[in-house]
Amino acid sequence: MIGLHAVPGLGLQRLEALLRLAGCAQAAAEDLAKWGRQMRPRWNQQVSAQEVRERGEQQLEQAAKHGAIILCRGEPGYPPVLEHLKQPPPVLHAAGDLQRLPGSENPSSPSEGPRRISMIGARGCTPYGKEQVRRFAHHFAWAGAVVVSGAARGIDLLGLSAALEVQGKVIAVLGSSLDCPYPTEAIPVLDYAAANQSLVLSEFPFGTSPRPGHFPRRNRLIAALGECTVVVQATCKSGTMNTVDWCMQLNREVFSVPGPLQDHACSGTNQLIAEGAQVALSPEHVLAQLEQGLLPEEMADRPPVYQALQDQDLNLAQLVRQSGLTMAQVQDQVLELELKGLVVRLPDGRYHPCGPGLERKHRPRESQA
């Protein structure tokens, strides 16, 4: 499969048709000319089985040179969430920590593990956009979520950089091969990510330079890898909207950061809200909305402090009594829950759960006796 994927001119559609005709990658590689003549439209390139093998060996050599792993569809490690795409990438090239991929911790339950939030936006972002992407990315990283983005100039690269600044984890998805990163100013960020428990991902064979048609393909991976997508700043005709379209096809939630009404750079994000996207009021709000999707068994895994707050708002001393934990343990759990946007501290010192799936979320808060 690796050698076939590296043959120029095959592409996703042709490769899919080829595998359907031949039955498997090995059979296709053994007589590529024969199967090519049967494809519609025909593919008349004369590529020998030896050339396919050599291309595969070259790809493996490049992967070793760049410290990367090649993942083939259908093999262990391939992210299950990508199977929902109309044309899943047959091959992925990954540099860094594969634990960042969804399903790597528990392949039988790919939704488990850290939250994954895609962050996208305009290349030509304004100071307002830069401020907001740093704010959201910092908080998502503090909350333990993995930030997914495309490493393009502007919002994408700023989001990755901001998450890494606070020792967060990221997945950077490229529109070129791992050895031809674009833009060049992203290289230090990508190198740092790969070396620090994050991941750089590409579906393109080594030696593939960035081309306009590659970025829509990249966008579908960004949409699929994130549980939701946050659009920070974009115009109505921005390429960002291509990723939003993919989110719609994949039934992924889209959050849009509102901007000044007179600011053309925010016209797209404001339009998304008008068309039904969720308003990203704050990083805490986005995290809380994700928590609403928790299953009962997942709720049982929440810390004792969080479970103690399901019945009523409590202060630290009351939480110590209710949970049976020490004050230090309660304070640590409360801090973690605050960073994740799951609880807020009320003016009277009590804590109130603001994240999700709560039986009591629609009833008024109880007054303190």
QUIZIFEN-V958864 format. One record per residue. N is the residue number from 0. RES is the residue in three letters. PSI is psi in degrees with one decimal (NA if undefined). Layout:
N:RES:PSI  N:RES:PSI
This chain:
0:MET:-39.6  1:ILE:-41.6  2:GLY:-43.2  3:LEU:-43.0  4:HIS:-27.0  5:ALA:-1.1  6:VAL:122.3  7:PRO:139.3  8:GLY:-11.5  9:LEU:-56.8  10:GLY:171.9  11:LEU:-49.0  12:GLN:-44.8  13:ARG:-39.7  14:LEU:-39.4  15:GLU:-44.2  16:ALA:-39.1  17:LEU:-45.6  18:LEU:-34.3  19:ARG:-40.3  20:LEU:-47.0  21:ALA:-25.5  22:GLY:-31.7  23:CYS:165.8  24:ALA:-38.3  25:GLN:-44.2  26:ALA:-38.9  27:ALA:-41.6  28:ALA:-31.3  29:GLU:-30.2  30:ASP:69.4  31:LEU:-36.1  32:ALA:-41.3  33:LYS:-49.8  34:TRP:-32.4  35:GLY:-35.3  36:ARG:-23.5  37:GLN:-11.0  38:MET:154.2  39:ARG:111.8  40:PRO:160.0  41:ARG:151.8  42:TRP:107.8  43:ASN:16.0  44:GLN:136.7  45:GLN:94.7  46:VAL:120.9  47:SER:162.0  48:ALA:-35.5  49:GLN:-41.9  50:GLU:-39.0  51:VAL:-43.9  52:ARG:-43.3  53:GLU:-39.7  54:ARG:-39.2  55:GLY:-42.5  56:GLU:-39.6  57:GLN:-39.9  58:GLN:-41.9  59:LEU:-37.9  60:GLU:-42.8  61:GLN:-37.3  62:ALA:-44.5  63:ALA:-40.9  64:LYS:-38.2  65:HIS:9.2  66:GLY:35.5  67:ALA:162.4  68:ILE:140.6  69:ILE:124.8  70:LEU:128.2  71:CYS:143.7  72:ARG:135.9  73:GLY:-8.3  74:GLU:159.8  75:PRO:141.2  76:GLY:-19.7  77:TYR:129.7  78:PRO:120.3  79:PRO:-28.2  80:VAL:-21.9  81:LEU:-15.6  82:GLU:-17.3  83:HIS:-9.3  84:LEU:152.3  85:LYS:-40.1  86:GLN:85.0  87:PRO:144.6  88:PRO:128.3  89:PRO:-25.9  90:VAL:139.1  91:LEU:143.9  92:HIS:122.6  93:ALA:128.6  94:ALA:124.2  95:GLY:-144.9  96:ASP:111.0  97:LEU:-14.3  98:GLN:-17.2  99:ARG:-21.1  100:LEU:139.2  101:PRO:134.7  102:GLY:-8.0  103:SER:-31.3  104:GLU:-37.0  105:ASN:88.6  106:PRO:-27.6  107:SER:-15.3  108:SER:79.4  109:PRO:-15.0  110:SER:-13.6  111:GLU:169.1  112:GLY:-171.9  113:PRO:151.2  114:ARG:147.6  115:ARG:120.5  116:ILE:119.3  117:SER:136.5  118:MET:123.1  119:ILE:164.9  120:GLY:-169.5  121:ALA:147.4  122:ARG:-44.3  123:GLY:66.4  124:CYS:156.6  125:THR:171.8  126:PRO:-36.6  127:TYR:-45.3  128:GLY:-41.0  129:LYS:-41.2  130:GLU:-44.1  131:GLN:-38.9  132:VAL:-36.4  133:ARG:-42.8  134:ARG:-49.3  135:PHE:-44.9  136:ALA:-40.6  137:HIS:-48.8  138:HIS:-40.0  139:PHE:-42.3  140:ALA:-43.3  141:TRP:-33.7  142:ALA:-2.4  143:GLY:7.1  144:ALA:150.2  145:VAL:125.7  146:VAL:125.1  147:VAL:131.1  148:SER:179.9  149:GLY:1.0  150:ALA:13.8  151:ALA:164.0  152:ARG:151.9  153:GLY:-135.4  154:ILE:-44.9  155:ASP:-54.0  156:LEU:-37.4  157:LEU:-39.0  158:GLY:-43.5  159:LEU:-46.4  160:SER:-43.3  161:ALA:-41.1  162:ALA:-41.4  163:LEU:-29.9  164:GLU:-33.5  165:VAL:29.3  166:GLN:29.9  167:GLY:175.9  168:LYS:143.4  169:VAL:160.4  170:ILE:116.2  171:ALA:124.1  172:VAL:123.5  173:LEU:154.2  174:GLY:21.4  175:SER:-178.6  176:SER:166.2  177:LEU:-28.9  178:ASP:-0.1  179:CYS:56.5  180:PRO:147.6  181:TYR:136.9  182:PRO:170.1  183:THR:-29.0  184:GLU:-11.0  185:ALA:-15.0  186:ILE:-48.0  187:PRO:-37.3  188:VAL:-44.0  189:LEU:-41.6  190:ASP:-43.3  191:TYR:-42.0  192:ALA:-47.9  193:ALA:-29.5  194:ALA:-5.0  195:ASN:57.4  196:GLN:23.8  197:SER:-174.0  198:LEU:139.9  199:VAL:128.8  200:LEU:142.1  201:SER:144.4  202:GLU:0.5  203:PHE:139.6  204:PRO:152.3  205:PHE:139.7  206:GLY:5.3  207:THR:117.2  208:SER:160.3  209:PRO:136.0  210:ARG:154.0  211:PRO:-39.9  212:GLY:-13.9  213:HIS:-26.8  214:PHE:-37.7  215:PRO:-35.2  216:ARG:-42.1  217:ARG:-39.4  218:ASN:-33.7  219:ARG:-30.6  220:LEU:-39.8  221:ILE:-44.0  222:ALA:-40.2  223:ALA:-35.4  224:LEU:-27.2  225:GLY:141.7  226:GLU:-29.1  227:CYS:168.2  228:THR:131.9  229:VAL:118.8  230:VAL:117.6  231:VAL:-45.1  232:GLN:132.4  233:ALA:151.6  234:THR:170.4  235:CYS:-30.0  236:LYS:19.1  237:SER:150.4  238:GLY:-18.0  239:THR:-33.3  240:MET:-20.4  241:ASN:-40.9  242:THR:-39.9  243:VAL:-41.1  244:ASP:-40.8  245:TRP:-38.8  246:CYS:-41.5  247:MET:-43.1  248:GLN:-32.3  249:LEU:3.8  250:ASN:40.9  251:ARG:140.5  252:GLU:139.2  253:VAL:127.1  254:PHE:140.4  255:SER:128.8  256:VAL:116.9  257:PRO:154.3  258:GLY:174.5  259:PRO:134.2  260:LEU:-30.7  261:GLN:-2.4  262:ASP:112.6  263:HIS:-32.6  264:ALA:-19.4  265:CYS:6.9  266:SER:-36.9  267:GLY:-43.2  268:THR:-40.3  269:ASN:-36.8  270:GLN:-38.1  271:LEU:-41.0  272:ILE:-42.4  273:ALA:-29.6  274:GLU:0.7  275:GLY:-1.3  276:ALA:151.5  277:GLN:143.6  278:VAL:126.6  279:ALA:87.0  280:LEU:-30.5  281:SER:165.7  282:PRO:-38.5  283:GLU:-38.6  284:HIS:-43.0  285:VAL:-46.2  286:LEU:-39.6  287:ALA:-39.7  288:GLN:-36.0  289:LEU:-37.6  290:GLU:-21.5  291:GLN:-17.7  292:GLY:8.5  293:LEU:138.2  294:LEU:158.5  295:PRO:-40.3  296:GLU:-29.2  297:GLU:-36.1  298:MET:-34.2  299:ALA:-20.4  300:ASP:-6.1  301:ARG:152.5  302:PRO:153.8  303:PRO:-36.4  304:VAL:-42.6  305:TYR:-42.1  306:GLN:-34.0  307:ALA:-25.3  308:LEU:0.1  309:GLN:-26.2  310:ASP:-34.8  311:GLN:161.2  312:ASP:137.9  313:LEU:150.9  314:ASN:179.5  315:LEU:-44.5  316:ALA:-41.0  317:GLN:-35.8  318:LEU:-36.7  319:VAL:-45.9  320:ARG:-42.1  321:GLN:-39.5  322:SER:-23.2  323:GLY:9.8  324:LEU:167.8  325:THR:164.6  326:MET:-40.9  327:ALA:-41.4  328:GLN:-41.6  329:VAL:-44.1  330:GLN:-40.2  331:ASP:-44.1  332:GLN:-39.8  333:VAL:-43.1  334:LEU:-44.5  335:GLU:-42.8  336:LEU:-36.0  337:GLU:-43.4  338:LEU:-31.3  339:LYS:-1.0  340:GLY:22.8  341:LEU:-21.5  342:VAL:154.6  343:VAL:149.8  344:ARG:124.5  345:LEU:161.4  346:PRO:-28.4  347:ASP:6.5  348:GLY:-8.2  349:ARG:162.0  350:TYR:140.4  351:HIS:128.6  352:PRO:129.1  353:CYS:4.1  354:GLY:115.2  355:PRO:151.8  356:GLY:34.6  357:LEU:140.7  358:GLU:-28.1  359:ARG:12.3  360:LYS:-18.8  361:HIS:-1.4  362:ARG:154.5  363:PRO:154.0  364:ARG:145.5  365:GLU:139.5  366:SER:147.4  367:GLN:132.5  368:ALA:NA
